[in-house]
């Protein structure tokens, strides 16, 4: 039995230079209010002075996706997501330091 091959077409958002607030919301499946809250909590630091002109990068996309999943799956509020992401960043930093020290 032959199974037909399906091809998917698209583009990788993380490689895109800039994302608008609407782009980021679509990519994360999140409401704009949540993204605005994440900006206010310091989870995301977009370029631009107001939501209408904010521009996000692939790094923002990754952080927003993690924060949205924390909220959706675990019920974490934006402040809790900020803390969790800060701790994850610290853990990554400590792992990198450990790897450098083990390589000496």
Backbone bond lengths (Angstrom), bond angles and torsions (degrees), N, CA, C in turn:
res aa  C-N    CA-C-N  psi(-1)  N-CA   C-N-CA  omega(-1)  CA-C   N-CA-C  phi
1 X - - - 1.433 - - 1.528 109.09 -
2 X 1.308 116.60 124.03 1.460 121.46 179.45 1.518 110.64 -89.37
3 X 1.306 114.87 130.00 1.457 120.78 176.90 1.519 107.80 -97.18
4 X 1.325 117.98 126.43 1.469 118.84 -179.94 1.532 110.35 -65.93
5 X 1.300 114.73 144.79 1.464 121.38 178.46 1.517 108.51 -90.18
6 X 1.324 115.97 128.54 1.466 120.88 177.32 1.525 108.69 -105.15
7 X 1.288 116.10 136.04 1.456 122.03 178.57 1.517 108.88 -109.03
8 X 1.304 115.30 137.18 1.455 120.93 176.85 1.515 108.90 -110.00
9 X 1.294 116.00 138.56 1.458 120.79 178.39 1.516 108.71 -117.03
10 X 1.304 117.09 145.65 1.457 121.23 178.71 1.512 110.14 175.40
11 X 1.293 114.80 -167.31 1.445 119.83 176.99 1.516 108.15 -140.35
12 X 1.310 116.11 157.25 1.453 121.58 -177.96 1.522 108.43 -89.15
13 X 1.328 115.91 116.08 1.460 119.87 -176.96 1.519 112.36 -64.85
14 X 1.332 117.61 -33.33 1.445 120.01 -177.81 1.523 112.13 -63.50
15 X 1.333 116.80 -23.66 1.460 120.20 179.71 1.523 112.24 -86.27
16 X 1.300 117.33 -10.39 1.454 121.37 179.71 1.530 108.42 -72.84
17 X 1.312 118.15 142.05 1.454 120.97 -177.07 1.517 113.03 -67.33
18 X 1.305 117.66 -44.31 1.456 120.88 -175.68 1.513 111.00 -140.38
19 X 1.322 114.79 142.33 1.456 121.48 175.07 1.519 108.14 -122.79
20 X 1.318 116.30 140.84 1.461 120.30 174.01 1.527 108.20 -81.77
21 X 1.310 116.64 173.40 1.460 121.35 175.92 1.525 109.83 -59.12
22 X 1.319 117.56 -43.80 1.469 120.84 178.79 1.528 111.54 -62.69
23 X 1.341 117.11 -41.56 1.466 121.14 177.99 1.527 110.41 -60.34
24 X 1.318 115.82 -46.24 1.455 120.70 -178.74 1.526 110.99 -64.04
25 X 1.313 116.84 -42.19 1.470 120.90 178.33 1.524 111.24 -60.21
26 X 1.323 116.45 -44.24 1.469 120.21 179.30 1.526 110.63 -64.84
27 X 1.324 116.68 -43.56 1.464 120.63 -177.47 1.527 112.09 -65.74
28 X 1.325 116.87 -31.71 1.470 121.83 -178.40 1.517 112.76 -98.04
29 X 1.311 117.62 -5.31 1.468 122.29 -174.23 1.520 109.68 54.62
30 X 1.327 115.94 50.27 1.465 121.53 -177.19 1.522 110.19 -128.20
31 X 1.312 115.19 154.62 1.458 121.59 174.52 1.536 108.46 -77.01
32 X 1.322 116.22 149.80 1.468 120.05 -179.10 1.522 111.98 -61.81
33 X 1.332 117.52 -30.40 1.466 120.36 179.56 1.525 110.93 -61.18
34 X 1.331 117.20 -38.63 1.468 120.41 178.79 1.521 110.26 -65.83
35 X 1.320 117.53 -43.34 1.463 120.54 179.86 1.526 109.87 -63.59
36 X 1.319 117.49 -42.01 1.471 121.12 177.17 1.532 109.59 -60.33
37 X 1.324 117.27 -43.09 1.468 120.52 177.18 1.525 111.45 -61.18
38 X 1.338 117.17 -39.69 1.464 120.51 179.06 1.524 111.24 -65.49
39 X 1.325 116.23 -35.75 1.472 119.85 175.86 1.527 109.27 -65.28
40 X 1.317 117.10 -44.25 1.472 121.15 -178.99 1.521 111.62 -65.34
41 X 1.333 117.67 -29.80 1.468 121.70 178.52 1.529 112.26 -82.56
42 X 1.335 117.44 -7.36 1.457 120.86 179.93 1.514 114.28 87.18
43 X 1.326 117.45 7.05 1.466 120.90 178.16 1.518 109.53 -68.79
44 X 1.323 116.47 -38.89 1.460 123.36 179.76 1.521 108.82 -122.43
45 X 1.315 115.99 141.23 1.463 121.02 178.48 1.533 108.62 -129.31
46 X 1.331 117.03 79.05 1.465 119.63 -177.17 1.526 111.97 -72.54
47 X 1.310 114.84 161.33 1.462 120.53 170.81 1.521 107.51 -79.55
48 X 1.309 116.95 143.06 1.456 121.17 178.50 1.511 111.34 112.42
49 X 1.323 115.05 154.27 1.462 121.08 -173.20 1.521 113.92 -91.30
50 X 1.321 118.66 -19.63 1.466 121.28 -175.44 1.525 109.39 -142.88
51 X 1.329 117.55 156.66 1.473 120.08 -178.44 1.533 114.11 -52.52
52 X 1.310 117.39 -33.33 1.471 119.99 -178.52 1.526 112.62 -65.90
53 X 1.322 117.72 -24.40 1.464 120.85 -177.58 1.526 112.71 -117.42
54 X 1.327 118.25 4.12 1.463 120.44 178.61 1.507 110.65 -58.67
55 X 1.333 115.15 143.83 1.458 122.18 174.84 1.526 107.19 -130.56
56 X 1.336 114.82 132.26 1.454 122.49 -176.91 1.522 109.83 -115.03
57 X 1.333 115.95 157.07 1.464 122.09 178.90 1.527 109.79 -110.65
58 X 1.308 116.10 -179.68 1.453 121.70 175.78 1.519 112.54 -61.59
59 X 1.324 117.27 -33.86 1.468 120.97 176.82 1.527 109.44 -63.77
60 X 1.324 116.60 -43.35 1.467 120.40 176.60 1.526 110.71 -60.78
61 X 1.318 116.38 -40.91 1.456 121.07 179.78 1.526 110.38 -59.11
62 X 1.317 116.04 -46.09 1.466 119.87 179.85 1.528 110.96 -62.10
63 X 1.328 116.41 -48.06 1.471 120.57 -178.85 1.532 111.10 -63.16
64 X 1.317 116.76 -41.76 1.466 120.23 179.83 1.523 110.68 -65.06
65 X 1.316 116.90 -40.43 1.462 120.67 179.01 1.526 110.84 -61.17
66 X 1.326 116.96 -44.28 1.463 120.79 178.23 1.528 110.15 -63.49
67 X 1.324 117.02 -45.14 1.468 120.84 -179.71 1.523 111.74 -62.68
68 X 1.316 117.19 -40.92 1.463 121.19 179.29 1.526 109.85 -65.13
69 X 1.329 116.94 -41.84 1.467 119.76 177.88 1.522 111.53 -64.38
70 X 1.328 117.27 -40.04 1.466 120.15 177.21 1.527 110.33 -60.09
71 X 1.318 115.57 -41.97 1.464 119.04 -179.52 1.517 110.84 -68.54
72 X 1.313 116.61 -48.85 1.469 121.01 -175.51 1.529 111.95 -67.69
73 X 1.336 117.07 -46.54 1.461 120.70 -173.06 1.526 113.44 -83.92
74 X 1.339 116.64 -32.74 1.465 119.55 -174.40 1.522 113.95 -116.86
75 X 1.319 117.35 -4.69 1.461 120.09 -179.97 1.517 114.15 73.36
76 X 1.327 116.69 22.27 1.468 121.54 -179.62 1.528 109.27 -75.10
77 X 1.330 117.50 135.77 1.467 120.68 177.30 1.532 109.49 -81.64
78 X 1.334 118.81 170.71 1.475 120.65 -178.05 1.529 113.79 -56.10
79 X 1.336 118.30 -37.88 1.470 120.26 178.30 1.528 110.21 -65.76
80 X 1.320 116.84 -40.05 1.461 120.55 177.42 1.519 111.79 -66.27
81 X 1.330 116.78 -37.99 1.464 120.64 176.99 1.523 110.43 -64.47
82 X 1.331 116.54 -39.34 1.470 120.39 177.68 1.524 110.13 -60.79
83 X 1.324 116.90 -45.30 1.460 121.01 179.26 1.522 110.70 -64.00
84 X 1.330 117.30 -45.44 1.463 120.88 -179.72 1.525 111.16 -60.58
85 X 1.336 117.43 -43.52 1.464 120.62 179.60 1.529 111.29 -66.84
86 X 1.321 116.90 -37.01 1.467 120.39 176.64 1.531 110.10 -62.74
87 X 1.320 116.73 -43.49 1.466 120.67 178.75 1.528 111.34 -66.48
88 X 1.335 117.71 -37.93 1.464 120.67 176.71 1.527 111.04 -64.23
89 X 1.334 116.63 -40.77 1.465 120.73 177.53 1.526 110.42 -62.17
90 X 1.327 116.00 -42.75 1.470 120.85 179.49 1.528 110.29 -64.32
91 X 1.316 117.03 -41.67 1.455 121.08 177.72 1.527 111.10 -61.93
92 X 1.321 117.04 -43.55 1.475 120.77 177.06 1.519 110.98 -60.42
93 X 1.333 116.43 -42.10 1.464 121.27 179.41 1.525 111.08 -63.53
94 X 1.315 116.50 -44.55 1.467 120.47 179.50 1.521 111.62 -65.28
95 X 1.324 117.02 -38.36 1.468 120.34 176.79 1.526 111.18 -63.85
96 X 1.330 116.50 -40.69 1.462 120.37 178.71 1.528 110.31 -64.29
97 X 1.330 117.26 -42.16 1.468 120.95 177.38 1.521 110.86 -61.88
98 X 1.325 117.25 -43.73 1.456 121.94 179.46 1.528 110.35 -62.32
99 X 1.329 116.71 -43.06 1.471 119.82 178.75 1.519 111.31 -62.69
100 X 1.347 117.46 -39.34 1.463 120.50 178.04 1.530 110.41 -65.31
101 X 1.312 117.35 -42.62 1.456 121.14 -179.66 1.535 111.27 -67.04
102 X 1.304 117.60 -37.40 1.457 120.45 178.95 1.514 111.10 -70.31
103 X 1.313 116.74 -24.25 1.459 120.32 179.76 1.524 113.10 -80.41
104 X 1.320 118.45 -9.57 1.479 121.50 -178.82 1.494 111.59 -76.49
